[in-house]
Amino acid sequence: MPGPSKIQPKHWRDFYTAAFRSDGDVFIRLLQVSVAISLCISRLLEISQKRSSEREEIAVSLNDLKILGGLYRKYG
């Protein structure tokens, strides 16, 4: 059985951007936020534990996505 697929470096950013540009209904927007969060977390687990600019970018992105998801739930 093959292992989990690796996420290409910075590919998570495409999903992060898509979540912010979404203009569908609330369910679709929340789904995009969830997918982006999952990819950010997966990428964090793949890269080394050392501090890096990508790790910091992902951490900021996760915070943004949590806020965005909360706003969609509150106002959706």
HUGILIN-V409844 format. One record per residue. N is the residue number from 1. RES is the residue in three letters. SS is DSSP state (H for helix, E for strand, - for the rest). Layout:
n: [N N]
res: [RES RES]
ss: [SS SS]
//
This chain:
n: [1 2 3 4 5 6 7 8 9 10 11 12 13 14 15 16 17 18 19 20 21 22 23 24 25 26 27 28 29 30 31 32 33 34 35 36 37 38 39 40 41 42 43 44 45 46 47 48 49 50 51 52 53 54 55 56 57 58 59 60 61 62 63 64 65 66 67 68 69 70 71 72 73 74 75 76]
res: [MET PRO GLY PRO SER LYS ILE GLN PRO LYS HIS TRP ARG ASP PHE TYR THR ALA ALA PHE ARG SER ASP GLY ASP VAL PHE ILE ARG LEU LEU GLN VAL SER VAL ALA ILE SER LEU CYS ILE SER ARG LEU LEU GLU ILE SER GLN LYS ARG SER SER GLU ARG GLU GLU ILE ALA VAL SER LEU ASN ASP LEU LYS ILE LEU GLY GLY LEU TYR ARG LYS TYR GLY]
ss: [- - - - - - - - - - - H H H H H H H H H H - - - - H H H H H H H H H H H H H H H H H H H H H - - - - - - H H H H H H H H H H H H H H H H H H H H H H H -]
//
